Structures are given as structure tokens and as C-alpha cells.
């Protein structure tokens, strides 16, 4: 359990109609830093949780005069960040789904409570502690972010790093002209956002803006998408179709992933850039269009030219002005501002709660390398907002990539390798008060983690553990029968 002095002990309320279970749980969870309070009924538990300002509630599903689900609902109604663990005999998955939907930290089957309760309780208490510490820090972080963001949060593109300030200045300069712009950078850095900003600040802002992903449309269809086609031009062309160049006349056409455009389409695009002229597929009439071209790629087009994968003359036509957007790992100071922007937008959409971020969680985000860049950050925050049990996001609410992508300062936990000896010592410490002995506890925990990893597949789990499926099944049934 988390270590605290006597004046700041954490409080845990256990609600269960079985006095034997309460007695066992009190012994099982006992720690100098923890005050444990018991209740036999749901209404008594609710009263004690409120009076004692408890950090965690562990409740049996089948309480009286109302069940554990209803108790969870009432507790979370007044305390949206409250930590609640439910346990009991689960006859259907509906109870688990409903409890999780209502914000339960975890739901433990009664047959697994013997070896799952303690780690779950420790995790919940740690999260409760972080929630309290985060309150003041979150308010300060929100205030800072709001000072740095526009009052209405209406920026087309966000960033305060020196690299992004340079990008903003380039956008302002190129917006005054109609010259083609080539936007480069890794996937997810925001190339389309930059293209949209160029259009919005240009004198063409009242005209059409159309974005096309050249990698998502097959070559034979991309030509028709761009230039249109006449009726009967090919199988399936049952009527005349206006292409994007006609649609965007006087406006802006953004060609995303242009490095994936087929060579045969590149030649026709070059003609439009040179003369403003084109013809529909299957047509003879020469058409004219006044369109500004913005293009983007995550490829190194110079290398593509050398390998004859991209036309050199088209490259020079597009590369009149180049804007390179650096990856997010090279502008970590933008993470806080982007995070505030995305959380505000998620809250305004109405399908998630208004979320905030603890200082520890922000440090966690800023230490990550973001291989998927801004898009990955947005998706991570959206997923965390949906799955988090409270309205303050903690580090554990932000599942990110593999450990090597995390930066660790010298001497930090991120730099310390996990050895078998360290794992064994951790098992011994965790099993210190178990009547079953450390080896039995270690075996149960290893089996539980492996089954979680293989999503309950006994065959796969047995293979990873190096035992037969029958032996694993016997061990699982033996653990489920423990009391």
C-alpha cells in the first residue's frame, strides 16, 4: 500500500454481508498506512464513505437494501473520481459491462478475489492518491494552458515551439501568393492542417478547398477524380462527371500523399501546372482551371526522383515553396498546448466528459517520442477520455507504446532494467502475509498475467508458460477453488 504518515492515512470501506469475508479482507489488506472500515449493508457503506471521506470502496455485488451497482452509481454521482472495486459471483457479463460503464475501477470474480484483490486495491489507492495530488496541479496547468491559447481556442494550427513559429511565418508569407507549396513531414504531424491554414489565410479563402488523398485512390480512378470523365469513357461511366479541377476553379486543391501518385497521372498534373489546361477522361475538349495546388508527402521526393518513381519536372513545379513540419518529438513544448486543445474539443463534442490532465500525466505525455505524432496524441487522449474512470487523466490512463520510446533521466525508473531477481523480490514482498506461501502466490499471479495477455486462451498461455494445457487447466481450477 502507499506509504503515508499517521496524519494522512488512506481510508478503505469494505461492504460485504459475509463477516468471514470482511475478516479475511481486513487481514489480507492490512497496512500501517491504511485505515479499514467495514459495513454489512449498502446504505451503511454509503454513509461511511461520505463521513470518512474514504479513498476506496470495496463492495460486494449482492448487497442489501440495494446492490453494489446501485451503490457504485450513488457514490460516483457525488464523487465522480471515487475509486470503487466490486466483487462477487458474476452470472453474466452484463454486470461487468454496467459496472465499468459507471466508472468502477475494477470488477473481481469472487473465485479470483483471493489473489486479485490486493493488487487491485493497491492500484486503486495509488490512483486515489494521485487524484488528490492532481487537483491543485491540474488547476495550475489549465490556467497556464489557457493563457497560452487563444480565448476562443480558434487557432487553425497550434504550437508555441520555435520550429512551429517558423512554420506559422511561412504560412503567412505563402498565403499572399498563388505559388504551389510542398508540405513535408512524417505521418500525423499535421500537413493537412497546414494546407487548410494556407487556404484560409489566402485570397482564395472564399473559394472551394478540396483535399484528396492520392494514396487512397487507385490510379485509374484518381485521373477521373482529378479531371472528370465523359459518359462512356470507361466501363461504369454512365454519365459525365465533373473533376476536382473544375470544382475548385478559383480555389485550392490539396493533394495529400502526392508521392504515391502514379506516373501516368503525374504527367497530366504537370500539364495543368504548366498551362492550366486539361481534358476529361474520354473527352476531346480542352478545359481551363485556375486552381492553386498544395501538395504534401511523407516521402523523400528527391530519392523518389532518383529512383524514377516521381517525375523530376513535376517535383520542381511543386517544390516552389517548401514547408517542413518537424515531428512532435522535436517540439515537446507543444504537447501541453495540443493536449489542452484536444481535451477542450472532446468536451465540446458532448460524447465524453470534460477532462483535465494531472501534472504527472502531462510529464508522461511530454516524455513520449510520439511515432504517430499529433494524430497519435489526439487518438490517445480520445481513447483515455472514454476509458478513464475519473475526469482527471492520470499516467495509468494513458497507455502508450513500448518502453524504449520513453525517455528516462539518469537514475529514473525508466532506466532501470527489470531483472528476474528484482521480480522475485517483488513477489516475496507482495506475498509476505499470504498463508499460502510465496511460491503459490507467484504461480497464481504468473498464470493470471499470462491468461490476461492471451485473452483467456489456455493453449497459448500453456505454451508461453512451458506446461501442458491440462496442467494449466488443473492449476486454474485449483486457484478458482481457493477461498
Order of alpha helices (4+ residues) and beta strands (2+ residues): beta-alpha-beta-alpha-beta-alpha-beta-alpha-beta-alpha-alpha-beta-alpha-beta-alpha-alpha-beta-alpha-beta-beta-beta-alpha-alpha-beta-alpha-beta-alpha-alpha-beta-alpha-alpha-alpha-alpha
